[in-house]
Amino acid sequence: MSATFRSLGIFNYRLWFAGATVSNVGTWMQRTAQDWVILTELTDHDAVAVGIGMALQFGPILLLTPVSGLVADLVDRRKILIATQIAMGALSLALGILFLAGVLELWMVFLFAGLLGVISAFDNPARQAFVSELVPHEYTSNAIGLNGTSFTLARLIGPGIAGLLTATTGAGWVFLINFGTFLATIIVLVTMRRDELVPVPRREGERARMRDGARFVGTRPDIGIVLVGALVFGAFAMNFAIFTPTMTSVEFGLGATEFGILSSCISVGSITGALLGARRERPTIRIIAIGALAFGLLGLVAAIAPSVWVYGAIMAGMGVASMLVLNTSNAYVQTNTPAAVRGRVMAIYAAVVIGSTVFGAPLVGWVADVFGPRWAVVVGAAGGLVPAVILGVWWAVRRGRARRDAREAAGTTAAEPSVLDRPEQVRGDRGVDGLGVAGVEDAGEDVALDASQLR
């Protein structure tokens, strides 16, 4: 099996990938239909309402981070996921019934969004950390990349189906279909070979404290800078749910079918970006910075796109860049975090990436309403350019310091070339240039922290 798909050779991960793909298709179908219903049926093209819905859905992830991360580290993550899938499926069923009964109102959608956010707050860190139980440690980065492929494949398929169903049968059936897809993940989790899961060390009692995740991040400036970049990117760049429907309906004057197709265009590039990330054995900060820069530049071009088809083509490129940023950031944080605190650290990551939408989505929606959808896309582009600058400067400074420290350690003279000019002699499997999994150590700073030190 090729390096890109090597995790699929493991039974439990292969089962998980199949079930998650089906479930993700349903999730994207519901997201697409829900955004369209809010924008066109429950309001008069109110982008702020769409932003509020997103904020309510993602806000609890930000507020419940300390508790949900601790739960993910103390409780069997497989059992957590079974419970969250059942709860989210029930919400989809209720939403579909209310819509088909003709009694659905905007406040109800907001209520369901908030409830879904509470459940997702516990689902997300458990789901993120559970990947490390499905594959050996050396496969973690690949498995995360393939997870991104599953997610973006669903984004490619789901919005198109949702657009067609919404236009022909109504959004209610989309919600009911999503209810059915949650069963796929539940079946996978129940039938998984539990004896083949990678054991996770768990700390109980007072030693397993909520703040341990934050304390660990505080000892790792490299992880901290990745989280800062992810915060800005998540808040402003990842607002496709506002960019796409407003550009479709307001700027180009098109309907639900075109909206679904345009949404799928984003995923065409996202799949490519996810697969590119899966091929890399070591996530690096440099790749995150490059992806953010590409996203920002493409976003500026998308903001002046003359037609919907040009806009769709550019968004495909933005999909590539966005997955490079998110998947590489995710893999970098996970592979640099001890298993005993991974749930808490991934809860922080989820709060940063997803919870930042609480602040970013309403602002981007307001920009779309007041200044127009094109200016909202410009704000999204800035959400890529700013992290690119932050991460790029940090990487350049650290790389320069690594070279200087290496020269001093080696006693380099003017007559003797630096060992860094012969990288094959010093880099091994770590790499100074990329500042990858062990890159900070290469930069002359020993920041490794074992879970036993978090007391």
C-alpha positions in Angstrom: 0.0 0.0 0.0 1.3 3.5 -0.9 2.6 5.8 1.8 -0.4 8.1 1.3 -2.9 5.3 2.3 -0.8 3.2 4.7 -3.2 3.7 7.7 -6.0 2.0 5.7 -4.0 -1.3 6.0 -5.1 -1.3 9.7 -8.5 -2.9 10.3 -9.8 -0.6 13.0 -8.7 2.5 11.1 -10.2 1.2 7.8 -13.5 0.6 9.6 -13.4 4.0 11.2 -12.6 5.8 7.9 -15.6 4.2 6.1 -18.0 5.0 8.9 -16.7 8.5 9.4 -17.0 9.2 5.7 -20.7 8.2 5.6 -21.4 10.3 8.8 -19.5 13.3 7.4 -21.5 13.3 4.2 -24.7 13.5 6.3 -23.2 16.3 8.4 -22.3 18.4 5.4 -25.7 17.8 3.9 -27.3 19.2 7.1 -24.9 22.1 7.3 -25.6 23.1 3.8 -29.4 22.8 4.1 -29.4 24.6 7.4 -27.4 27.6 6.2 -29.7 27.9 3.1 -32.9 27.6 5.2 -31.7 30.3 7.6 -30.6 32.6 4.7 -33.6 32.2 2.4 -36.6 30.7 4.2 -36.4 31.9 7.8 -34.8 35.3 7.1 -34.5 37.7 4.1 -30.9 36.9 3.2 -29.6 37.8 6.7 -25.9 36.8 6.8 -25.7 37.9 10.4 -28.3 35.2 11.3 -26.1 32.6 9.6 -23.1 33.8 11.6 -25.1 33.7 14.8 -26.1 30.1 14.0 -22.5 29.2 13.6 -21.5 31.0 16.8 -24.2 29.1 18.8 -23.1 25.8 17.3 -19.4 26.4 18.1 -19.6 28.6 21.2 -20.0 25.7 23.7 -16.8 24.1 22.3 -14.9 27.2 23.5 -16.7 27.4 26.9 -16.5 23.7 27.8 -12.9 23.1 26.7 -11.5 22.5 30.2 -14.2 20.0 31.1 -14.5 18.2 27.7 -10.7 17.8 27.4 -10.4 16.2 30.8 -13.3 13.9 30.1 -11.6 12.8 26.9 -8.5 11.8 28.8 -10.3 10.1 31.7 -13.1 8.3 30.0 -13.0 5.6 27.3 -13.1 7.7 24.1 -14.9 5.0 22.2 -17.8 5.2 24.7 -17.8 9.0 24.5 -18.2 8.9 20.8 -21.0 6.3 20.9 -22.9 8.6 23.3 -22.3 11.8 21.2 -23.4 10.1 18.0 -26.6 9.0 19.5 -27.3 12.5 20.8 -26.5 14.3 17.6 -28.6 11.8 15.6 -31.6 12.6 17.8 -31.2 16.3 17.2 -31.1 15.8 13.4 -34.3 13.7 13.7 -36.1 16.3 15.7 -35.0 19.1 13.3 -36.2 17.2 10.3 -39.6 16.4 11.9 -40.2 20.1 12.8 -39.3 21.3 9.3 -41.6 18.8 7.6 -44.4 19.7 10.0 -44.0 23.3 8.9 -43.5 24.7 12.4 -39.7 25.3 12.4 -38.8 28.8 13.4 -35.5 30.6 13.5 -35.2 30.5 17.3 -35.6 26.7 17.1 -32.7 26.4 14.7 -30.6 28.5 17.1 -31.7 26.3 20.0 -30.7 23.1 18.1 -27.4 24.8 17.1 -26.6 25.5 20.7 -27.5 21.9 21.8 -25.4 20.5 19.0 -22.5 22.7 20.1 -22.7 21.3 23.7 -22.5 17.8 22.4 -19.8 18.6 19.9 -17.7 20.1 22.7 -17.3 16.6 24.1 -17.3 14.8 20.8 -14.5 16.8 19.2 -11.5 16.2 21.5 -12.5 12.6 22.0 -12.7 12.2 18.2 -9.4 13.9 17.5 -7.5 12.0 20.2 -9.2 8.7 19.3 -7.2 8.6 16.1 -4.0 7.9 18.1 -5.7 4.8 19.5 -6.4 3.4 16.0 -2.9 3.4 14.5 0.7 3.1 15.7 2.4 6.4 16.7 4.4 6.6 13.5 1.2 6.5 11.5 -0.6 9.3 13.4 0.2 12.1 10.9 -0.9 9.9 8.0 -4.1 8.9 9.8 -4.9 12.6 10.5 -4.3 13.4 6.9 -6.7 10.7 5.7 -9.3 11.9 8.3 -9.1 15.2 6.5 -9.6 13.4 3.2 -12.7 11.7 4.6 -14.0 15.1 5.8 -13.4 16.9 2.5 -14.7 14.0 0.4 -17.9 14.4 2.4 -17.7 18.1 1.8 -17.5 17.4 -1.9 -20.4 15.0 -2.0 -22.7 16.3 0.8 -23.4 19.9 -0.3 -24.2 18.9 -3.9 -26.7 16.3 -2.6 -28.1 18.7 -0.1 -28.6 21.4 -2.8 -30.4 19.0 -5.1 -32.6 17.6 -2.3 -33.4 21.1 -0.9 -34.4 22.3 -4.4 -36.6 19.2 -5.1 -37.9 17.7 -1.9 -37.1 20.3 0.8 -34.5 20.6 3.5 -36.5 18.4 6.0 -35.5 15.2 4.2 -31.9 16.3 4.3 -32.1 16.5 8.1 -33.7 13.0 8.3 -31.0 11.5 6.0 -28.3 12.9 8.3 -30.0 11.2 11.2 -29.5 7.9 9.4 -25.8 8.5 8.7 -25.0 8.7 12.4 -25.9 5.0 12.6 -22.9 4.3 10.4 -20.5 5.6 13.0 -22.3 3.9 15.9 -22.1 0.6 14.1 -18.4 1.1 13.5 -17.6 1.9 17.1 -19.6 -1.0 18.4 -18.0 -3.6 16.0 -14.4 -2.3 16.3 -11.7 -4.7 17.5 -11.1 -3.3 20.9 -8.1 -5.6 21.7 -6.3 -4.0 18.8 -6.6 -0.4 20.0 -3.4 1.3 21.2 -3.5 1.5 25.0 -3.7 5.0 26.4 -2.2 5.8 29.8 -4.8 7.6 32.0 -4.2 9.7 35.1 -7.0 9.6 37.7 -7.9 11.6 40.7 -6.2 14.9 41.6 -3.3 14.2 39.3 -5.5 14.4 36.3 -6.2 18.1 36.4 -8.0 20.3 33.8 -5.1 22.8 33.7 -2.5 20.2 32.8 -3.3 20.6 29.1 -2.7 24.4 29.3 0.4 23.9 31.4 1.9 21.6 28.7 1.1 24.1 25.9 2.8 26.7 28.0 6.1 24.7 27.9 6.0 24.4 24.1 6.3 27.8 22.3 6.2 26.0 19.0 2.7 24.5 19.8 1.7 27.9 21.2 2.5 29.7 17.9 0.7 27.1 15.9 -2.4 27.6 18.1 -2.2 31.4 17.6 -2.1 30.9 13.8 -5.0 28.5 14.0 -7.0 31.0 16.1 -6.8 33.7 13.5 -7.3 31.2 10.6 -10.3 29.6 12.2 -12.0 32.9 13.2 -11.8 34.7 9.8 -10.6 32.3 7.0 -12.8 29.3 7.7 -16.2 31.0 7.1 -17.1 29.3 3.8 -20.7 28.9 5.3 -21.0 32.7 5.0 -18.8 33.3 1.9 -20.5 30.7 -0.4 -24.3 31.3 0.2 -23.9 35.1 0.1 -21.8 35.1 -3.0 -24.2 32.6 -4.6 -27.5 34.4 -3.8 -26.5 38.0 -3.5 -23.5 38.6 -5.8 -24.3 36.1 -8.5 -28.1 35.8 -8.1 -28.3 32.0 -8.2 -30.3 29.4 -6.3 -29.9 26.3 -4.1 -28.7 24.0 -6.8 -25.8 26.3 -7.8 -25.1 26.9 -4.1 -24.6 23.2 -3.5 -22.4 22.8 -6.6 -20.3 25.8 -5.6 -19.9 24.5 -2.1 -18.6 21.2 -3.6 -16.0 23.1 -5.6 -14.2 24.0 -2.4 -13.9 20.3 -1.6 -12.4 19.4 -4.9 -9.3 21.2 -3.8 -9.6 20.2 -0.1 -9.3 16.5 -1.0 -6.0 17.3 -2.8 -4.8 19.3 0.2 -5.7 16.5 2.6 -3.9 13.9 0.5 -0.8 16.1 0.2 -0.8 16.4 4.0 -1.2 12.6 4.4 1.9 11.9 2.3 4.1 13.9 4.7 5.6 11.9 7.5 6.5 14.9 9.6 4.2 18.0 10.0 6.1 21.3 10.0 5.4 24.9 10.8 6.8 26.0 7.4 4.1 24.0 5.6 1.4 25.7 7.8 2.8 29.1 6.9 2.9 28.3 3.2 -0.6 27.1 3.2 -1.9 30.1 5.0 -0.1 32.5 2.6 -1.6 30.6 -0.4 -5.1 30.8 1.1 -4.8 34.6 1.7 -3.5 35.4 -1.8 -6.2 33.2 -3.5 -8.8 34.8 -1.3 -7.9 38.3 -2.6 -8.3 37.0 -6.1 -11.7 35.3 -5.3 -13.0 38.6 -4.0 -12.8 40.1 -7.4 -13.9 37.1 -9.4 -16.0 38.2 -12.4 -18.2 35.1 -12.5 -19.4 32.2 -10.4 -17.3 29.7 -12.3 -14.1 31.7 -11.8 -15.0 32.0 -8.1 -15.6 28.3 -7.9 -12.2 27.5 -9.5 -10.4 29.8 -7.1 -12.2 28.4 -4.1 -10.9 24.9 -5.1 -7.4 26.3 -4.7 -8.4 27.8 -1.4 -9.6 24.3 -0.4 -6.1 22.9 -1.0 -4.5 25.6 1.1 -7.1 25.4 4.0 -6.5 21.6 4.4 -2.7 22.1 4.4 -3.1 24.6 7.2 -5.7 22.7 9.3 -4.4 19.1 8.9 -0.8 20.0 9.3 -1.6 22.1 12.4 -3.7 19.2 13.9 -0.9 16.7 13.2 1.8 18.9 14.6 -0.1 19.4 17.9 -1.0 15.7 18.2 2.4 14.3 17.4 4.1 16.6 19.8 1.7 15.9 22.8 2.0 13.1 25.3 -0.8 10.6 25.2 -1.8 11.2 28.8 -2.8 14.9 28.1 -3.7 14.6 24.4 -7.4 14.9 25.0 -7.0 18.2 27.0 -4.6 19.6 24.5 -6.8 18.7 21.5 -9.7 20.3 23.4 -7.7 23.5 23.4 -7.0 23.0 19.7 -10.7 22.5 19.0 -11.6 25.6 21.1 -9.0 27.6 19.1 -10.0 26.5 15.6 -13.7 25.9 16.0 -14.5 28.1 19.0 -12.9 31.1 17.4 -15.9 31.1 15.0 -18.0 32.5 17.9 -16.2 35.8 17.3 -15.3 35.6 13.7 -18.5 34.4 12.0 -20.8 37.2 13.2 -18.2 39.8 12.3 -17.7 38.3 8.8 -21.5 38.0 8.4 -21.8 41.7 9.4 -19.2 42.7 6.8 -21.2 40.7 4.2 -24.4 42.5 5.1 -23.0 46.0 5.3 -20.2 46.1 2.7 -21.2 43.1 0.5 -20.0 39.5 0.2 -16.9 40.4 -1.7 -15.5 42.3 1.3 -16.4 39.4 3.5 -14.1 37.3 1.3 -11.4 39.9 1.7 -11.7 39.5 5.5 -11.3 35.8 5.0 -8.2 36.3 2.9 -6.7 38.4 5.7 -7.4 35.5 8.0 -4.8 33.6 6.0 -2.3 36.3 5.4 -1.9 37.3 9.1 -1.1 33.7 10.3 1.3 33.4 7.4 3.2 36.4 8.6 3.2 35.3 12.3 4.3 31.7 11.6 6.7 32.7 8.8 8.5 35.2 11.1 8.6 32.8 14.0 10.0 30.0 11.7 12.6 32.3 10.2 13.8 33.5 13.6 14.0 30.0 15.0 15.8 28.7 12.0 18.3 31.5 12.2 18.9 30.7 15.9 19.2 27.0 15.2 21.9 27.7 12.6 23.8 30.0 15.0 23.6 27.6 17.9 24.7 24.7 15.8 27.7 26.7 14.6 28.7 27.6 18.1 28.3 24.1 19.3 30.4 22.7 16.5 33.1 25.4 17.0 32.8 26.5 13.3 35.6 28.6 11.9 35.8 30.7 8.8 37.9 28.1 7.1 35.6 25.2 8.1 32.1 25.1 6.5 29.2 24.9 8.9 27.7 21.5 9.5 24.4 23.0 8.6 25.8 23.3 5.0 25.9 19.5 5.1 22.3 18.9 6.4 22.5 15.1 5.7 25.1 14.9 8.6 23.0 16.6 11.2 19.3 16.6 10.4 18.6 12.9 10.5 14.9 12.4 10.8 14.2 15.6 12.6 15.0 18.5 10.3 16.1 22.1 11.1 14.5 23.6 8.0 11.0 22.4 8.7 11.1 22.7 12.5 9.0 19.6 12.5 8.2 17.1 15.3 11.5 17.5 17.0 12.4 20.8 15.3 12.4 22.9 18.5 15.1 20.7 19.9 17.1 21.3 16.7 16.7 25.0 17.5 18.7 24.6 20.7 15.7 24.4 23.1 14.9 21.3 24.9 11.2 21.5 25.5 10.2 17.9 25.7 7.8 17.2 28.6 6.8 13.9 29.9 3.3 13.4 31.3 4.8 12.7 34.7 6.1 16.3 34.9 2.6 17.7 34.8 2.1 17.6 38.6 
